[in-house]
Each structure stands twice: as C-alpha cells, then as structure tokens.
Amino acid sequence: MSAGVRTVHVPYTLEQDEDGVWCASAQLRPGVGAVGDGETREAALDDLREALQALIAEVGIPGRADAYA
C-alpha cells in the first residue's frame, strides 16, 4: 500500500517586525506550534511550511485520533 499525500490546513499569522523581517506562526494545538521568518512574505511562509511539515511528522496530523500519542 502506498502512502498518499494529505493536505493539512493550518491557520497562521503573518507580520512584519520593526526590522522589516516577515514572521509567520501557526499553532497545531495549544502549546504546539511552529514559526518561520524571511526577507519576504513568501520566504516566511515557505519557512513556516517546512517547520510545520517537520512538526507534523513528529507529533501527527491535528484532529486524528492517533495524533499526539
């Protein structure tokens, strides 16, 4: 059986700090989240996406019965 690709939608915030760096953050559940930053909005979101993929690989997909076990 081959593993399929699953899309997980995670709400996020995107802000530019006082130094002009874009910062993105998302929370999978209270106390479990990821951040990303970059020189552009797109770079910050790409960084956040990579961080979320690593986090989901570690703790599981939000909302699944076996997540966070």
Backbone as CSV, one residue per row, in Angstrom:
resi,resn,N_x,N_y,N_z,CA_x,CA_y,CA_z,C_x,C_y,C_z
1,MET,0.846,-1.171,0.000,0.000,0.000,0.000,0.891,1.234,0.000
2,SER,0.660,2.157,-0.909,1.495,3.348,-0.976,0.907,4.457,-0.115
3,ALA,1.798,5.274,0.422,1.366,6.395,1.250,0.889,7.525,0.348
4,GLY,-0.237,8.099,0.688,-0.772,9.209,-0.095,-0.350,10.541,0.499
5,VAL,-0.526,11.555,-0.278,-0.248,12.904,0.190,-1.514,13.440,0.834
6,ARG,-1.365,14.067,1.971,-2.521,14.631,2.656,-2.278,16.117,2.876
7,THR,-3.258,16.905,2.544,-3.173,18.343,2.752,-3.771,18.668,4.112
8,VAL,-3.030,19.409,4.905,-3.493,19.840,6.218,-3.545,21.362,6.199
9,HIS,-4.705,21.924,6.477,-4.865,23.374,6.517,-4.691,23.844,7.954
10,VAL,-3.745,24.755,8.165,-3.455,25.272,9.496,-3.531,26.801,9.448
11,PRO,-4.385,27.414,10.264,-4.427,28.876,10.307,-3.073,29.431,10.766
12,TYR,-2.700,30.581,10.226,-1.423,31.177,10.589,-1.549,32.690,10.661
13,THR,-0.572,33.322,11.300,-0.468,34.782,11.299,0.814,35.157,10.590
14,LEU,0.805,36.321,9.972,1.959,36.815,9.230,2.109,38.294,9.539
15,GLU,3.274,38.670,10.078,3.521,40.054,10.464,4.934,40.451,10.064
16,GLN,5.131,41.739,9.871,6.462,42.254,9.594,6.950,42.966,10.856
17,ASP,8.157,42.594,11.327,8.661,43.211,12.553,9.304,44.571,12.260
18,GLU,9.771,45.208,13.319,10.311,46.564,13.192,11.584,46.634,12.343
19,ASP,12.250,45.494,12.148,13.456,45.441,11.316,13.141,45.080,9.863
20,GLY,11.867,44.888,9.554,11.473,44.568,8.189,11.429,43.086,7.880
21,VAL,11.705,42.226,8.869,11.676,40.775,8.670,10.238,40.292,8.807
22,TRP,9.833,39.431,7.878,8.494,38.842,7.941,8.511,37.625,8.853
23,CYS,7.519,37.541,9.745,7.419,36.447,10.714,6.050,35.777,10.570
24,ALA,6.059,34.459,10.420,4.828,33.684,10.301,4.772,32.684,11.455
25,SER,3.580,32.476,11.998,3.441,31.496,13.078,2.104,30.784,12.954
26,ALA,2.086,29.541,13.436,0.876,28.722,13.406,0.876,27.798,14.609
27,GLN,-0.317,27.444,15.051,-0.470,26.562,16.204,-1.283,25.337,15.792
28,LEU,-0.719,24.147,16.050,-1.458,22.910,15.771,-2.480,22.638,16.862
29,ARG,-2.103,22.932,18.077,-2.963,22.834,19.256,-2.310,23.695,20.323
30,PRO,-2.985,24.015,21.415,-2.379,24.870,22.445,-1.013,24.328,22.895
31,GLY,-0.026,25.179,22.819,1.319,24.808,23.253,2.153,24.094,22.211
32,VAL,1.581,23.804,21.047,2.312,23.098,19.985,2.164,23.893,18.699
33,GLY,3.256,24.542,18.291,3.193,25.358,17.093,4.545,25.477,16.425
34,ALA,4.573,26.283,15.379,5.796,26.459,14.600,5.878,27.909,14.132
35,VAL,7.092,28.336,13.834,7.329,29.688,13.334,8.244,29.640,12.123
36,GLY,8.171,30.683,11.320,9.062,30.836,10.183,9.313,32.310,9.962
37,ASP,10.442,32.635,9.362,10.718,34.035,9.051,11.473,34.140,7.744
38,GLY,11.517,35.350,7.217,12.216,35.568,5.964,12.189,37.018,5.540
39,GLU,12.956,37.324,4.522,13.045,38.684,3.996,11.777,39.106,3.264
40,THR,10.992,38.125,2.788,9.741,38.410,2.091,8.620,37.604,2.741
41,ARG,7.386,37.980,2.426,6.228,37.222,2.933,6.317,35.763,2.493
42,GLU,6.654,35.565,1.213,6.732,34.212,0.655,7.809,33.386,1.343
43,ALA,8.950,34.008,1.626,10.036,33.289,2.295,9.631,32.884,3.706
44,ALA,8.929,33.775,4.409,8.465,33.450,5.764,7.463,32.301,5.729
45,LEU,6.556,32.320,4.762,5.569,31.246,4.653,6.214,29.925,4.248
46,ASP,7.198,29.965,3.361,7.928,28.748,2.996,8.645,28.165,4.210
47,ASP,9.261,29.037,5.013,9.958,28.595,6.226,8.975,27.987,7.216
48,LEU,7.813,28.626,7.370,6.772,28.092,8.256,6.285,26.740,7.751
49,ARG,6.070,26.624,6.452,5.596,25.358,5.865,6.573,24.215,6.185
50,GLU,7.862,24.476,6.027,8.874,23.449,6.341,8.835,23.074,7.817
51,ALA,8.702,24.084,8.685,8.649,23.820,10.127,7.406,23.011,10.492
52,LEU,6.272,23.337,9.876,5.042,22.587,10.149,5.134,21.149,9.657
53,GLN,5.741,20.937,8.498,5.897,19.575,7.991,6.732,18.737,8.952
54,ALA,7.807,19.309,9.486,8.639,18.588,10.453,7.868,18.327,11.746
55,LEU,7.103,19.323,12.201,6.334,19.168,13.431,5.253,18.106,13.272
56,ILE,4.545,18.131,12.151,3.500,17.125,11.919,4.102,15.732,11.810
57,ALA,5.277,15.611,11.217,5.945,14.314,11.151,6.274,13.802,12.548
58,GLU,6.533,14.728,13.472,6.887,14.340,14.839,5.673,14.062,15.718
59,VAL,4.650,14.928,15.641,3.523,14.803,16.582,2.234,14.294,15.952
60,GLY,2.175,14.204,14.637,0.983,13.704,13.978,0.117,14.808,13.419
61,ILE,-0.877,14.404,12.650,-1.795,15.330,11.999,-2.855,15.775,13.007
62,PRO,-3.091,17.080,13.120,-4.100,17.549,14.062,-5.466,16.946,13.771
63,GLY,-6.176,16.583,14.825,-7.527,16.066,14.667,-7.621,14.567,14.471
64,ARG,-6.497,13.899,14.244,-6.524,12.443,14.101,-6.500,11.799,15.470
65,ALA,-7.170,10.699,15.613,-7.265,10.015,16.909,-5.891,9.584,17.415
66,ASP,-4.952,9.266,16.504,-3.631,8.800,16.945,-2.622,9.935,17.071
67,ALA,-3.028,11.164,16.803,-2.109,12.305,16.908,-1.809,12.585,18.371
68,TYR,-0.627,13.055,18.628,-0.155,13.469,19.961,-0.047,12.296,20.935
69,ALA,0.007,11.100,20.426,0.105,9.932,21.314,1.495,9.815,21.907
